């Protein structure tokens, strides 16, 4: 069974939502103004694939994202500790 990260799937969905909305608005407005279909159909045809791809990306790559976030935080904390220690060390 694959390890799917529901947390990162939801985070990725939230991150791509503004792009999906903008694409949906553009496609829906174009379709409605050129009589290529209803606004909602154009909106959904552009927005849904973007949101779905974002969710799938987060679910598939959740462990790697977590490792990157934790590794980055540990590196930043370690750098602060070393910097503070070197500041008090007088050579």
N, C-alpha and C positions, 0 to 999 in steps of 0.2 A: 504494500500500500504506500502511495506517495505521501510525503509530508507536505500538506498544503497549509499555508499560513493565512487564516481568515483575517487576522488583524491587518497584515500588509496588503491584502486584497482590498479591504475597505479603505485603507489610507490611499492606495494607488487610485482607487475610484474617485475619491474626493479630489485628488490632485489633478486628474485629467478632466474633471467635470467642467471647469470654465472653458477649456478648449472645445469640448464636445458641444457645449451650449452655443458658443460662437459659430462653430461650423454648422450646427443645426439651424440657427437663425439665418445664416447666410443662404444655406440650401433651401430652407423653407420659404424664405422671402423670394428667392429667385424662382422657385417652382410656382409659387402663387402668382407672381407678377407676369410670368410668361405662359401661364395656363398649362404648365407641365404637370399639374397635380395640386392637391391641397397642401396648405402650409404644413400641417401636422405630419403628413406623409413624408415630405421633404426633410422636415426636422428630424423625424425618427430615423430616416434612412442614413442621415449623416451622423447623428449623435450616438445612436446605439452601438455601432461597431467600435467607436472610440472608447466608450465607457467599458464595453466588454473586454477590449484588449487591455485596458488599464487594470481591470480586475484580475484578468488571467495572469498578467505580468507580476502583480503583487503576490498572487497565490503561488506561482511557480518559483519566484526568486526570493521569497520571504526569508529563508535562512541566510542567504547571502547578504540581504539588506540588513538583517539583524547583526550579523558579524561585522559588517562595515560600520554600523552605528556604534556598537559596543567598542570595537577596535579604535575608532576615531575618538570616542570619549576617553578611553583609557590612555591613548597617546597624548591627548590634550592635558589630562590630569597629571600624567607623568612629566610632561614638559614643564608644567607649573611647579611641581615639586622640585625638580632639578634646578629650575631658574631661581626659586626661592632659596634653595640650599647654596647655590653659587653666589648669590648676593650677600649672604652672611659670611661666606668664606673669604678671608683676606689672605692673599698670597704675597 
